[in-house]
Amino acid sequence: MIKDSPNPPETDEDSPESIDSKKYADIADRVLRHYLNPSSLTDTPRKPSPLFHIDPDADNETLLAHACESLASANVMTSNLAGLVEGTHRNTLLGIAQVIMLGELAVSRALDNLDPQK
């Protein structure tokens, strides 16, 4: 009986193919560990920078009001900058301004839900 396909080439464990496959397997393991169990990659917990600090006792309404004002400022700055450029850069800035505006609207709605106007 004749075989339809030839035998696969024999590989040596020191060949570049086996090294690459080991390297790729290690990379795949790290990626899976990162996405499935990210805490396994870091031994120490993340410590936020003390440079910028938000008062842990600040209430939600205050936080949302500041977020709304920050988003409104970012929207104005982006829109003003979009007026100074042309072409695709202008379109990009206008798209960013629109995303900022949507965030501002969402924060405003959250504020309204906290303290509905009568």
MODELLER restraints for C-alpha pairs under 7 A, 6 or more apart:
rsr = mdl.restraints
at = mdl.atoms
rsr.add(forms.Gaussian(group=physical.xy_distance, feature=features.Distance(at['CA:34:A'], at['CA:41:A']), mean=6.68, stdev=0.5))
rsr.add(forms.Gaussian(group=physical.xy_distance, feature=features.Distance(at['CA:61:A'], at['CA:111:A']), mean=6.29, stdev=0.5))
rsr.add(forms.Gaussian(group=physical.xy_distance, feature=features.Distance(at['CA:61:A'], at['CA:114:A']), mean=6.98, stdev=0.5))
rsr.add(forms.Gaussian(group=physical.xy_distance, feature=features.Distance(at['CA:64:A'], at['CA:107:A']), mean=6.20, stdev=0.5))
rsr.add(forms.Gaussian(group=physical.xy_distance, feature=features.Distance(at['CA:64:A'], at['CA:111:A']), mean=6.41, stdev=0.5))
rsr.add(forms.Gaussian(group=physical.xy_distance, feature=features.Distance(at['CA:68:A'], at['CA:104:A']), mean=5.39, stdev=0.5))
rsr.add(forms.Gaussian(group=physical.xy_distance, feature=features.Distance(at['CA:68:A'], at['CA:107:A']), mean=5.90, stdev=0.5))
rsr.add(forms.Gaussian(group=physical.xy_distance, feature=features.Distance(at['CA:68:A'], at['CA:108:A']), mean=6.47, stdev=0.5))
rsr.add(forms.Gaussian(group=physical.xy_distance, feature=features.Distance(at['CA:71:A'], at['CA:100:A']), mean=6.08, stdev=0.5))
rsr.add(forms.Gaussian(group=physical.xy_distance, feature=features.Distance(at['CA:71:A'], at['CA:104:A']), mean=5.55, stdev=0.5))
rsr.add(forms.Gaussian(group=physical.xy_distance, feature=features.Distance(at['CA:72:A'], at['CA:104:A']), mean=6.54, stdev=0.5))
rsr.add(forms.Gaussian(group=physical.xy_distance, feature=features.Distance(at['CA:75:A'], at['CA:97:A']), mean=5.11, stdev=0.5))
rsr.add(forms.Gaussian(group=physical.xy_distance, feature=features.Distance(at['CA:75:A'], at['CA:100:A']), mean=5.84, stdev=0.5))
rsr.add(forms.Gaussian(group=physical.xy_distance, feature=features.Distance(at['CA:75:A'], at['CA:101:A']), mean=6.30, stdev=0.5))
rsr.add(forms.Gaussian(group=physical.xy_distance, feature=features.Distance(at['CA:78:A'], at['CA:93:A']), mean=6.11, stdev=0.5))
rsr.add(forms.Gaussian(group=physical.xy_distance, feature=features.Distance(at['CA:78:A'], at['CA:97:A']), mean=5.64, stdev=0.5))
rsr.add(forms.Gaussian(group=physical.xy_distance, feature=features.Distance(at['CA:79:A'], at['CA:94:A']), mean=6.42, stdev=0.5))
rsr.add(forms.Gaussian(group=physical.xy_distance, feature=features.Distance(at['CA:79:A'], at['CA:97:A']), mean=6.13, stdev=0.5))
rsr.add(forms.Gaussian(group=physical.xy_distance, feature=features.Distance(at['CA:82:A'], at['CA:90:A']), mean=4.89, stdev=0.5))
rsr.add(forms.Gaussian(group=physical.xy_distance, feature=features.Distance(at['CA:82:A'], at['CA:93:A']), mean=5.43, stdev=0.5))
rsr.add(forms.Gaussian(group=physical.xy_distance, feature=features.Distance(at['CA:82:A'], at['CA:94:A']), mean=6.23, stdev=0.5))
